[in-house]
């Protein structure tokens, strides 16, 4: 009986911990998205050059890989998350400026934002409602990510519009898989640090939004 009681207590504690990680993750994610919107607007107002995007992405990725893990378990980690997301938002400004200058640019941006929101909320809700374990996707997603990275590097030199379209669609598919994978890891206790969970989900949202912009932009130019 004591053993059963201990099992129930551990299960209850695990459930509370998981709920806390989920709550803190989504709260921090919401704040970082708002902050990114602010820095993107600031970047547009300052009319930053397009090179800002590349510099910001490289800087943000380096900080996320080499700095954030060292401070993920301290209050400083939250500040670093805002630094990364703010930097990426600032780099997004010049990209939005380019799309906003198109004849249907405002529609492209609006549809990309809406599409990103629908994809993220829909897949997150599915993972939370079904509580399925998507851990099996990990290896496939990493291989897919590496292939996309290689294809993207190749297309820098090839400059094939159709290939850009395929790459963007593949990015959306892979990032959608990461939403299921990352959310599942939180639910099942595989990720207990909400700082790291937040930056992971933020990156998926960021990449989906960029990819939708590219797809709708290419389709709009074809029209």
C-alpha positions in Angstrom: 0.0 0.0 0.0 2.8 2.4 0.9 4.5 1.6 -2.5 1.2 2.4 -4.3 0.9 5.6 -2.4 4.5 6.6 -3.3 3.8 5.9 -6.9 0.7 8.1 -6.9 2.6 10.9 -5.2 5.4 10.7 -7.8 2.9 10.7 -10.6 1.1 13.6 -9.2 4.3 15.6 -8.7 5.4 14.8 -12.2 2.1 16.0 -13.5 2.4 19.3 -11.6 6.0 19.8 -12.9 4.9 19.2 -16.5 2.0 21.6 -16.2 4.4 24.2 -14.7 6.9 23.8 -17.6 4.1 24.1 -20.1 2.6 27.2 -18.5 6.0 28.9 -18.2 7.0 27.9 -21.7 3.9 29.3 -23.3 4.0 32.5 -21.2 7.6 33.2 -22.0 7.0 32.3 -25.7 4.1 34.8 -25.9 6.3 37.5 -24.4 9.2 36.8 -26.7 7.0 36.9 -29.8 5.6 40.3 -28.7 9.2 41.5 -28.1 10.3 40.3 -31.5 7.4 42.2 -33.1 8.6 45.3 -31.3 12.2 44.9 -32.5 11.0 44.1 -36.0 9.0 47.3 -36.1 12.0 49.2 -34.7 14.2 47.8 -37.4 11.7 48.7 -40.1 11.5 52.3 -38.7 15.3 52.6 -38.8 15.2 51.2 -42.4 18.0 48.7 -41.6 19.8 47.1 -44.6 19.0 43.6 -45.7 22.4 42.3 -44.4 21.0 42.9 -40.9 18.9 39.7 -41.3 21.9 37.4 -42.0 24.0 39.0 -39.2 21.1 38.7 -36.7 20.3 35.1 -37.6 24.0 34.1 -37.3 24.4 36.0 -34.0 21.2 34.6 -32.6 22.1 31.0 -33.5 25.5 31.3 -32.0 24.1 32.7 -28.8 21.5 30.0 -28.7 24.0 27.2 -29.2 26.9 28.3 -27.1 25.7 30.8 -24.5 22.1 29.9 -23.6 22.8 26.3 -22.4 25.2 27.6 -19.8 22.6 29.9 -18.3 19.4 28.0 -18.9 19.0 27.1 -15.3 19.5 30.6 -14.0 17.4 33.8 -14.2 20.0 35.1 -16.7 18.7 32.5 -19.1 15.4 34.4 -19.5 17.3 37.6 -20.4 19.4 35.7 -23.0 16.2 34.3 -24.5 14.9 37.9 -25.0 18.3 38.8 -26.4 18.1 36.0 -29.0 14.5 36.6 -30.0 14.9 40.4 -30.0 17.9 40.0 -32.3 16.0 37.7 -34.7 13.0 40.1 -34.7 15.4 43.0 -35.5 16.8 41.0 -38.4 13.3 40.3 -39.6 12.6 44.0 -40.1 14.4 44.5 -43.4 12.7 41.3 -44.8 9.3 42.7 -43.8 10.2 46.0 -45.4 10.9 44.3 -48.7 7.6 42.4 -48.7 5.7 45.4 -47.5 6.9 47.3 -50.6 5.3 44.7 -52.9 1.8 45.5 -54.4 0.2 42.8 -52.3 2.8 42.9 -49.6 0.5 43.6 -46.7 -1.6 40.6 -47.6 1.4 38.4 -47.9 2.6 39.4 -44.4 -0.9 39.1 -42.9 -1.5 35.6 -44.4 2.0 34.5 -43.3 1.3 35.6 -39.7 -2.2 33.9 -39.8 -0.8 30.7 -41.3 2.0 30.5 -38.8 -0.5 31.0 -35.9 -2.9 28.3 -37.3 -0.1 25.8 -37.8 1.5 26.3 -34.4 -1.8 26.4 -32.4 -3.3 23.5 -34.3 -0.3 21.2 -33.9 0.3 22.2 -30.2 -3.4 21.6 -29.4 -3.2 18.2 -31.1 -0.1 17.2 -29.2 -1.7 18.4 -25.9 -5.1 16.8 -26.5 -3.8 13.4 -27.7 -0.7 13.3 -25.4 0.9 11.1 -28.0 4.6 10.4 -27.7 6.3 11.9 -30.8 9.8 11.1 -29.6 10.2 8.7 -32.6 10.3 11.7 -34.9 13.6 13.0 -33.5 16.0 11.2 -35.8 13.9 11.8 -38.9 13.6 15.5 -38.2 17.3 16.0 -37.7 18.1 14.2 -40.9 15.5 16.3 -42.7 16.8 19.5 -41.2 20.4 18.7 -42.4 19.2 17.9 -45.9 17.2 21.2 -46.1 20.3 23.0 -44.9 22.4 21.5 -47.6 19.8 22.2 -50.3 19.5 25.8 -49.1 23.3 26.3 -49.3 23.3 24.8 -52.8 20.5 27.0 -53.9 22.5 30.1 -52.9 24.6 29.4 -56.0 21.9 27.8 -58.2 19.2 30.4 -57.6 16.4 28.2 -58.8 12.9 29.7 -57.9 11.2 26.3 -57.9 13.9 24.8 -55.6 13.3 27.8 -53.2 9.6 26.9 -53.2 10.3 23.3 -52.5 12.8 24.1 -49.7 10.4 26.5 -48.0 7.6 23.9 -48.1 10.0 21.3 -46.7 11.0 23.7 -43.9 7.3 24.1 -42.9 6.9 20.4 -42.9 10.0 19.8 -40.8 9.3 22.6 -38.4 5.7 21.3 -38.0 7.2 18.0 -36.9 9.4 19.8 -34.4 6.3 21.4 -32.9 4.9 18.0 -32.2 8.2 16.6 -31.1 9.1 19.5 -28.7 5.6 19.7 -27.2 5.5 16.0 -26.7 8.9 16.1 -24.9 7.5 18.7 -22.5 4.3 16.6 -21.9 6.2 13.4 -21.2 9.0 14.9 -19.1 11.7 14.8 -21.8 12.2 18.6 -21.5 12.0 20.1 -18.0 13.6 23.5 -18.7 11.1 26.0 -20.0 13.9 28.4 -21.1 15.2 25.8 -23.6 11.7 24.7 -24.5 10.8 28.3 -25.3 13.7 28.9 -27.6 13.0 25.7 -29.4 9.4 26.5 -30.1 10.3 30.1 -31.0 12.7 28.9 -33.7 10.1 26.7 -35.2 7.6 29.6 -35.4 10.3 31.9 -36.8 11.2 29.5 -39.6 7.6 28.7 -40.5 6.8 32.4 -40.8 9.9 33.1 -43.0 9.0 30.1 -45.2 5.4 31.1 -45.6 6.6 34.6 -46.6 8.9 33.1 -49.3 6.2 30.8 -50.6 3.5 33.5 -50.8 6.0 35.9 -52.2 7.0 33.6 -55.0 3.4 32.8 -55.8 2.5 36.5 -55.7 5.3 37.3 -58.2 4.1 34.5 -60.5 0.7 36.1 -60.6 
